[in-house]
Amino acid sequence: MLKEPIKAGKIDPGTRVKNFDEVILGYTEKDALKEADRCLGCKTSPCSSGCPVGIDIRKFIQEIKQKKYEDAYRTITEKNNFPAICGRVCPAEYQCRKACVLSKKGVPFASREAINIHLLERFSGDYGGNNHLGIIRADNTNISNCKVAVIGAGPSGLCVAGELARNGIDAHIYESLHKPGGVLVYGIPAFRLPMLIVEKEIENLKKLGVKITLNFLAGKTKTLDELFNEGYNAVFLGVGAGVPAFLDIKGEELSNIYSANEFLTRVNLMMSRDFPEYHTPINIGKKIVVIGGGNTAIDSARSALRLQKISGINPSVTILYRRTLLELPARRPEIEHAEEEGIKFKFLVQPVSFDGNSDGFVKGIRLLKCELGEPDSSGRRKPIPIKDSEFTEECDIAIIAVGVNPNQLFIKSTNGINQDKWGNVIIDNETMMTSLKNVYAGGDIVGGEGTVIEAMGMAKKAVRGIIKAMYEKC
């Protein structure tokens, strides 16, 4: 067995920062076979316990070893309809790879020795897509006279619709945007997740019979009562958490301060990176700061740097984070890629206020230096500002990536859906049903961690709850 993991090919940093092409090239067949051969084939399969949707990881890797690539694809898609997507964006180092027996313990993420499960999943997903394998419908027609409305075409909504369709239930997705995919198309840049990959895997759902209506603002175009009156037996809410959180500090209203949501939506979904070919513009400056430490912050920083390079500006992008590199919650490969591309990091700093010029545009951000104290409710050491340590970081663009809040439009238009103090929909943890009968919810709207695979895990639980109820009702 090879001790060293097989690395996937990637585009040289000097080349990739000039465009939004995918950075990671993925495994060749030779690479996949070598990496699969590193797997010990543990009988207990601890890696599967780290997967939110319970993929039989041991089995699909063994099938790759035996060159049974279609079988490997089928094994994955028994649990996950989106292997090519998840193989690219899943935080594997915090989940399945972290649980791998080859991973060294003592750090909050997988060590490099762990099997590159995500890359093997991507290999299988791409194999399935390139060979038009599609998703197999389950042998279940007992409840085929039922139909379910799914609000939102993000990861949880897509997963729910796909699982329902596999089980013979008519699923109809209603999406407010002009493209399905949710955060997959507006929040994740093409250099991490090409839109063609998303389109291919959504097309597989359509072949199962999933219907998708776009430009439909649930709660306004139609209410919950109107959907039930049209004959839907259940409704699933996958409306996400697209309302950005802000810092609530002085100067936050200045021009050229973006929320990461707006910035990434303009760049990705609205294609401002190709302005004026596309009609949505975006301002880009000479000195850019990004506040935050999650995947959204890294994506914003790497996108901003590319826009600078494309515009002929000498790149200068700095990520500001209250803790240290160890606590940074973003994916480790993305941090590495950001550093390779020239993104700078300033750790242990906390924003105090923004400074503006006489025209109302941001010109700097005031920061306090921090030190780490005792762990807080997140389990990470709490950043404590150091007295009299304030300094100013010059910037002419600031991007705030400190989290999101639940979308409220549909919830507020519907009486009887209970929420917690943060605005998250309260659900039954076993069935994912809300306080309204036959109304279910999952993903970010119920306070998820914001990962694609976790939203899918919730969605699959909701489908089990819906199917159980459908047997009793339909």
C-alpha positions as CSV (number, residue, x, y, z in Angstrom):
1,M,0.0,0.0,0.0
2,L,1.2,3.5,-0.9
3,K,1.8,5.6,2.3
4,E,1.6,8.9,0.5
5,P,-1.8,10.1,-0.8
6,I,-2.3,10.6,-4.5
7,K,-2.7,14.3,-5.2
8,A,-5.1,15.6,-7.9
9,G,-3.7,17.7,-10.6
10,K,-4.4,21.4,-10.5
11,I,-3.9,24.5,-12.7
12,D,-0.8,26.6,-11.9
13,P,-1.6,29.6,-9.7
14,G,-0.1,32.1,-12.2
15,T,-2.5,30.8,-14.9
16,R,-5.7,30.2,-12.9
17,V,-6.0,33.6,-11.3
18,K,-6.5,35.0,-14.8
19,N,-9.9,33.3,-15.2
20,F,-12.7,31.4,-13.4
21,D,-11.8,27.9,-14.8
22,E,-11.9,25.0,-12.5
23,V,-8.7,24.7,-10.4
24,I,-8.7,21.0,-9.5
25,L,-8.4,18.7,-12.4
26,G,-9.5,15.6,-10.5
27,Y,-8.2,12.0,-10.7
28,T,-7.2,10.2,-13.8
29,E,-8.2,6.5,-13.9
30,K,-4.5,5.7,-12.9
31,D,-4.7,8.1,-10.0
32,A,-8.0,6.8,-8.8
33,L,-6.8,3.2,-8.8
34,K,-3.6,4.1,-6.9
35,E,-5.6,6.1,-4.2
36,A,-8.3,3.4,-3.9
37,D,-5.5,0.8,-3.4
38,R,-4.4,2.8,-0.2
39,C,-7.8,2.0,1.4
40,L,-7.5,-0.7,4.1
41,G,-11.1,-1.8,3.5
42,C,-11.9,-1.6,7.2
43,K,-14.8,-3.9,8.1
44,T,-16.3,-1.3,10.5
45,S,-16.1,1.4,7.8
46,P,-15.6,4.3,10.2
47,C,-15.5,6.7,7.3
48,S,-19.2,6.1,6.5
49,S,-20.1,7.2,10.0
50,G,-18.6,10.6,9.1
51,C,-20.8,10.9,6.0
52,P,-24.1,12.8,6.7
53,V,-25.9,10.8,4.0
54,G,-24.3,7.4,4.9
55,I,-22.6,6.5,1.7
56,D,-21.1,3.0,1.8
57,I,-17.6,4.4,1.3
58,R,-15.8,1.1,1.8
59,K,-17.9,-0.6,-0.8
60,F,-17.5,2.0,-3.6
61,I,-13.8,2.3,-3.1
62,Q,-13.4,-1.5,-3.3
63,E,-15.4,-1.3,-6.6
64,I,-13.0,1.3,-7.9
65,K,-10.1,-1.0,-7.0
66,Q,-11.8,-3.7,-9.1
67,K,-12.4,-1.3,-12.0
68,K,-16.1,-1.7,-11.5
69,Y,-16.7,2.0,-12.1
70,E,-20.4,1.8,-12.9
71,D,-21.0,-0.3,-9.7
72,A,-19.1,2.4,-7.7
73,Y,-21.3,5.1,-9.2
74,R,-24.4,3.1,-8.3
75,T,-23.2,2.5,-4.8
76,I,-22.7,6.2,-4.2
77,T,-26.0,7.2,-5.8
78,E,-28.0,4.8,-3.6
79,K,-27.4,7.5,-1.0
80,N,-26.3,10.6,-2.9
81,N,-27.8,11.9,-6.2
82,F,-25.0,14.5,-6.6
83,P,-21.6,12.7,-6.5
84,A,-19.9,15.0,-8.9
85,I,-21.0,18.1,-6.9
86,C,-20.2,16.7,-3.5
87,G,-16.9,15.3,-4.7
88,R,-15.9,18.9,-5.4
89,V,-17.4,20.9,-2.5
90,C,-17.9,18.5,0.5
91,P,-15.8,19.4,3.6
92,A,-14.5,15.9,3.6
93,E,-11.6,16.7,5.9
94,Y,-14.1,17.5,8.6
95,Q,-16.3,14.5,8.0
96,C,-15.5,11.2,6.2
97,R,-11.7,11.8,5.9
98,K,-11.5,12.9,9.5
99,A,-13.0,9.5,10.5
100,C,-10.6,7.5,8.3
101,V,-8.4,5.2,10.4
102,L,-5.3,6.6,8.5
103,S,-6.0,10.1,9.7
104,K,-3.9,11.2,12.7
105,K,-5.9,12.4,15.7
106,G,-5.6,15.5,17.7
107,V,-6.5,18.2,15.2
108,P,-10.0,19.4,14.2
109,F,-9.6,18.1,10.6
110,A,-8.2,15.1,8.7
111,S,-4.5,14.8,8.4
112,R,-3.0,14.4,4.9
113,E,-2.6,10.6,5.3
114,A,-6.4,10.0,5.2
115,I,-7.8,8.5,2.0
116,N,-8.9,11.2,-0.4
117,I,-12.5,10.0,-0.4
118,H,-13.9,13.2,-1.9
119,L,-11.6,12.8,-5.0
120,L,-12.6,9.2,-5.5
121,E,-16.3,10.3,-5.2
122,R,-15.7,13.0,-7.8
123,F,-14.0,10.4,-10.1
124,S,-17.1,8.2,-9.8
125,G,-19.5,11.1,-10.2
126,D,-17.7,12.3,-13.3
127,Y,-17.6,8.8,-14.7
128,G,-21.4,8.5,-14.3
129,G,-21.9,11.9,-15.9
130,N,-19.6,11.3,-18.8
131,N,-21.3,7.9,-19.4
132,H,-24.9,9.1,-19.0
133,L,-25.6,6.6,-16.2
134,G,-28.3,8.7,-14.5
135,I,-30.2,7.8,-11.3
136,I,-32.2,4.5,-10.9
137,R,-35.8,4.8,-9.7
138,A,-36.6,2.7,-6.6
139,D,-39.1,-0.2,-7.0
140,N,-41.9,1.5,-5.2
141,T,-45.3,2.4,-6.7
142,N,-47.5,2.1,-3.6
143,I,-47.7,5.9,-3.1
144,S,-47.4,7.0,-6.7
145,N,-50.7,8.9,-6.5
146,C,-49.1,11.4,-4.0
147,K,-47.5,14.7,-4.9
148,V,-45.2,17.1,-3.0
149,A,-44.3,20.8,-3.5
150,V,-40.7,21.7,-2.8
151,I,-40.0,25.3,-2.1
152,G,-36.4,26.2,-3.1
153,A,-34.0,24.5,-5.6
154,G,-31.0,24.6,-3.4
155,P,-29.2,21.4,-2.1
156,S,-31.9,20.4,0.4
157,G,-34.8,21.0,-2.0
158,L,-33.1,19.2,-4.9
159,C,-32.3,16.3,-2.7
160,V,-35.8,16.0,-1.4
161,A,-37.3,16.2,-4.9
162,G,-34.9,13.6,-6.2
163,E,-35.5,11.1,-3.4
164,L,-39.2,11.5,-3.7
165,A,-39.1,11.0,-7.4
166,R,-37.0,7.9,-7.0
167,N,-39.8,6.5,-4.8
168,G,-42.5,7.2,-7.3
169,I,-43.8,10.4,-5.7
170,D,-44.6,13.4,-7.9
171,A,-42.2,16.2,-6.8
172,H,-42.5,19.8,-8.1
173,I,-39.8,22.4,-7.2
174,Y,-40.7,26.1,-7.0
175,E,-37.6,28.3,-7.2
176,S,-37.5,32.1,-6.9
177,L,-34.3,32.6,-9.1
178,H,-34.0,32.1,-12.8
179,K,-31.7,29.1,-12.4
180,P,-32.0,26.1,-10.1
181,G,-29.2,25.2,-7.7
182,G,-29.4,27.8,-5.0
183,V,-26.1,28.3,-3.3
184,L,-24.5,25.8,-5.8
185,V,-25.0,28.4,-8.6
186,Y,-25.0,31.8,-6.8
187,G,-22.6,31.2,-3.9
188,I,-19.9,28.8,-5.1
189,P,-17.5,30.1,-7.8
190,A,-17.0,28.2,-11.0
191,F,-13.3,27.6,-10.2
192,R,-14.6,25.3,-7.4
193,L,-17.8,24.1,-9.0
194,P,-18.4,24.6,-12.7
195,M,-22.0,25.3,-13.5
196,L,-22.1,22.6,-16.1
197,I,-21.6,20.0,-13.4
198,V,-24.6,21.4,-11.4
199,E,-26.7,21.4,-14.6
200,K,-25.8,17.8,-15.4
201,E,-26.8,16.5,-12.0
202,I,-30.0,18.5,-12.0
203,E,-30.8,17.0,-15.4
204,N,-30.6,13.6,-13.8
205,L,-33.4,14.6,-11.5
206,K,-35.5,15.9,-14.4
207,K,-35.1,12.5,-16.0
208,L,-36.6,11.0,-12.9
209,G,-39.7,13.2,-13.4
210,V,-38.9,16.1,-11.1
211,K,-40.6,19.3,-12.3
212,I,-38.9,22.7,-11.7
213,T,-40.7,26.0,-12.0
214,L,-38.4,29.1,-11.9
215,N,-39.0,32.7,-11.1
216,F,-41.6,31.7,-8.6
217,L,-41.6,33.6,-5.3
218,A,-43.3,31.3,-2.9
219,G,-45.4,33.2,-0.4
220,K,-46.1,35.9,-3.1
221,T,-46.7,34.1,-6.3
222,K,-48.7,31.5,-4.4
223,T,-49.3,30.9,-0.7
224,L,-49.0,27.7,1.2
225,D,-52.8,27.3,1.3
226,E,-53.0,27.8,-2.4
227,L,-50.4,25.0,-2.9
228,F,-52.4,22.6,-0.7
229,N,-55.6,23.6,-2.5
230,E,-53.9,22.5,-5.8
231,G,-53.7,19.0,-4.4
232,Y,-50.3,18.7,-2.9
233,N,-50.1,16.2,-0.1
234,A,-47.1,17.8,1.6
235,V,-44.8,20.8,1.2
236,F,-41.0,20.9,1.9
237,L,-39.4,24.2,2.8
238,G,-35.8,24.5,1.5
239,V,-35.7,28.2,1.3
240,G,-32.2,28.5,2.7
241,A,-30.5,31.3,4.6
242,G,-29.8,33.9,2.0
243,V,-30.1,37.0,4.2
244,P,-26.6,38.3,5.0
245,A,-25.4,39.0,8.5
246,F,-23.5,42.2,9.1
247,L,-21.0,43.5,11.6
248,D,-23.2,46.3,13.1
249,I,-20.3,48.7,13.3
250,K,-19.9,52.4,12.4
251,G,-19.4,53.1,8.7
252,E,-21.0,49.8,7.4
253,E,-23.3,51.8,5.2
254,L,-20.4,53.3,3.1
255,S,-20.3,52.6,-0.6
256,N,-18.1,49.7,-1.9
257,I,-18.9,47.6,1.2
258,Y,-20.5,44.3,0.0
259,S,-22.1,41.4,1.7
260,A,-20.5,38.2,0.5
261,N,-24.0,37.1,-0.7
262,E,-24.3,40.1,-3.0
263,F,-20.7,40.0,-4.2
264,L,-20.8,36.3,-5.1
265,T,-24.3,36.4,-6.6
266,R,-23.2,39.2,-8.9
267,V,-20.0,37.4,-9.9
268,N,-21.4,33.9,-10.2
269,L,-25.1,33.9,-11.1
270,M,-25.3,37.3,-12.7
271,M,-22.0,36.8,-14.5
272,S,-20.5,40.3,-13.7
273,R,-17.1,38.8,-14.2
274,D,-17.9,39.0,-17.9
275,F,-19.4,42.5,-17.9
276,P,-20.4,44.2,-20.2
277,E,-21.2,41.0,-22.1
278,Y,-23.6,40.4,-19.2
279,H,-25.4,43.4,-17.8
280,T,-24.7,43.2,-14.1
281,P,-21.6,45.3,-13.1
282,I,-19.5,45.1,-10.0
283,N,-17.0,47.5,-8.5
284,I,-13.5,46.3,-8.0
285,G,-10.7,48.2,-6.2
286,K,-7.0,48.2,-5.6
287,K,-7.0,47.1,-1.9
288,I,-9.7,44.6,-0.9
289,V,-10.4,43.2,2.5
290,V,-12.7,40.2,3.3
291,I,-14.0,39.8,6.9
292,G,-14.6,36.2,7.9
293,G,-13.0,32.8,7.9
294,G,-15.5,30.4,6.3
295,N,-15.7,29.0,2.8
296,T,-17.7,32.0,1.7
297,A,-14.9,34.3,2.8
298,I,-12.3,32.3,0.9
299,D,-14.5,32.1,-2.2
300,S,-15.1,35.9,-2.0
301,A,-11.4,36.6,-1.7
302,R,-10.3,34.3,-4.5
303,S,-13.0,35.8,-6.8
304,A,-12.0,39.3,-5.9
305,L,-8.4,38.6,-6.7
306,R,-9.4,37.2,-10.1
307,L,-11.4,40.3,-10.9
308,Q,-8.4,42.4,-10.0
309,K,-6.2,40.4,-12.3
310,I,-8.7,40.4,-15.2
311,S,-9.1,44.2,-14.8
312,G,-5.3,44.7,-14.9
313,I,-5.0,45.7,-11.3
314,N,-2.0,44.4,-9.2
315,P,-3.8,42.0,-6.9
316,S,-4.1,42.9,-3.2
317,V,-6.7,40.9,-1.2
318,T,-6.5,40.3,2.6
319,I,-8.7,38.1,4.7
320,L,-9.3,39.4,8.3
321,Y,-10.1,36.8,10.9
322,R,-10.6,37.0,14.7
323,R,-8.9,33.7,15.5
324,T,-5.9,31.8,14.1
325,L,-5.3,29.6,11.1
326,L,-6.0,26.5,13.3
327,E,-9.6,27.7,14.0
328,L,-10.3,28.9,10.5
329,P,-13.4,26.9,9.5
330,A,-12.9,27.0,5.7
331,R,-11.9,23.9,3.9
332,R,-8.2,23.2,4.2
333,P,-7.6,22.7,0.4
334,E,-9.3,26.1,-0.3
335,I,-7.1,27.8,2.3
336,E,-4.0,26.3,0.6
337,H,-5.2,27.4,-2.9
338,A,-5.9,30.9,-1.6
339,E,-2.4,31.2,-0.2
340,E,-0.9,29.9,-3.5
341,E,-2.8,32.5,-5.4
342,G,-1.5,35.4,-3.3
343,I,-4.3,36.0,-0.8
344,K,-3.0,37.5,2.4
345,F,-4.3,36.6,5.9
346,K,-4.4,38.8,9.0
347,F,-5.3,36.7,12.1
348,L,-6.4,37.8,15.5
349,V,-8.0,41.0,14.4
350,Q,-11.5,42.3,15.1
351,P,-13.3,45.1,13.1
352,V,-14.2,48.2,15.0
353,S,-15.4,50.6,12.3
354,F,-15.0,51.6,8.7
355,D,-13.6,55.0,7.6
356,G,-14.9,56.7,4.5
357,N,-13.8,59.5,2.2
358,S,-15.7,62.8,1.4
359,D,-17.6,61.0,-1.4
360,G,-19.0,58.3,0.9
361,F,-16.8,55.5,-0.2
362,V,-14.9,53.2,2.1
363,K,-11.2,54.0,2.5
364,G,-10.1,51.9,5.5
365,I,-11.2,49.5,8.3
366,R,-10.2,50.0,11.9
367,L,-9.2,46.8,13.7
368,L,-8.3,45.7,17.2
369,K,-5.7,43.0,17.8
370,C,-7.0,40.0,19.7
371,E,-5.7,37.1,21.8
372,L,-7.4,33.8,22.4
373,G,-9.1,33.0,25.7
374,E,-11.0,30.0,26.8
375,P,-13.2,28.0,24.5
376,D,-16.7,29.4,23.8
377,S,-20.0,27.6,22.8
378,S,-18.5,26.7,19.4
379,G,-15.7,24.8,21.1
380,R,-13.1,27.2,19.8
381,R,-11.0,29.5,21.9
382,K,-12.8,32.9,22.2
383,P,-11.0,35.9,20.6
384,I,-10.5,38.7,23.2
385,P,-9.7,42.2,22.0
386,I,-6.5,43.7,23.3
387,K,-6.9,47.2,24.9
388,D,-5.3,50.1,23.0
389,S,-4.2,47.9,20.1
390,E,-6.3,49.6,17.4
391,F,-4.8,50.2,13.9
392,T,-6.2,50.9,10.4
393,E,-6.0,48.7,7.4
394,E,-6.4,50.6,4.1
395,C,-9.1,49.3,1.7
396,D,-11.3,50.6,-1.1
397,I,-13.5,47.5,-1.2
398,A,-14.7,45.5,1.8
399,I,-16.6,42.2,1.6
400,I,-18.4,41.0,4.8
401,A,-18.6,37.2,5.1
402,V,-19.6,36.6,8.7
403,G,-22.6,34.4,8.1
404,V,-26.2,34.4,7.0
405,N,-29.7,34.5,8.5
406,P,-32.8,32.5,7.4
407,N,-34.9,33.7,4.5
408,Q,-38.2,35.0,6.0
409,L,-40.4,35.9,3.1
410,F,-42.3,32.6,2.8
411,I,-42.3,32.0,6.6
412,K,-43.7,35.5,7.4
413,S,-46.4,35.0,4.7
414,T,-47.6,31.7,6.4
415,N,-49.3,31.6,9.8
416,G,-48.4,28.9,12.3
417,I,-44.8,28.0,11.5
418,N,-42.8,28.2,14.7
419,Q,-39.3,29.7,14.8
420,D,-36.6,30.0,17.4
421,K,-35.1,33.3,18.5
422,W,-32.7,33.3,15.5
423,G,-35.5,32.9,13.0
424,N,-34.8,29.2,12.3
425,V,-37.8,27.1,11.6
426,I,-38.4,24.6,14.5
427,I,-38.8,21.0,13.3
428,D,-39.3,17.6,14.8
429,N,-35.8,16.1,14.7
430,E,-37.1,12.7,13.6
431,T,-39.4,13.6,10.8
432,M,-38.3,17.2,10.0
433,M,-42.0,18.3,10.1
434,T,-42.6,21.8,11.2
435,S,-45.3,23.0,13.6
436,L,-47.7,22.8,10.6
437,K,-49.0,19.3,9.7
438,N,-47.5,18.0,6.4
439,V,-45.1,20.9,6.1
440,Y,-41.5,19.9,6.4
441,A,-38.2,21.8,6.3
442,G,-34.5,21.3,6.1
443,G,-31.1,22.9,5.3
444,D,-30.1,26.3,6.4
445,I,-33.6,27.4,7.2
446,V,-33.6,25.1,10.2
447,G,-30.2,26.2,11.4
448,G,-27.9,23.9,9.4
449,E,-24.1,24.3,9.3
450,G,-24.3,25.6,5.7
451,T,-22.7,22.6,4.0
452,V,-24.2,21.0,0.9
453,I,-23.9,17.4,2.3
454,E,-25.4,18.3,5.7
455,A,-28.4,19.9,3.9
456,M,-28.8,16.7,1.9
457,G,-28.6,14.6,5.1
458,M,-31.5,16.6,6.5
459,A,-33.4,16.3,3.3
460,K,-33.2,12.5,3.3
461,K,-34.5,12.5,6.8
462,A,-37.4,14.7,5.7
463,V,-38.1,12.3,2.8
464,R,-38.4,9.4,5.2
465,G,-40.9,11.4,7.3
466,I,-42.9,12.4,4.2
467,I,-43.0,8.9,2.8
468,K,-44.2,7.5,6.2
469,A,-46.9,10.1,6.2
470,M,-47.8,9.4,2.6
471,Y,-48.3,5.7,3.3
472,E,-50.9,6.7,5.9
473,K,-52.6,9.3,3.7
474,C,-52.4,8.5,0.0
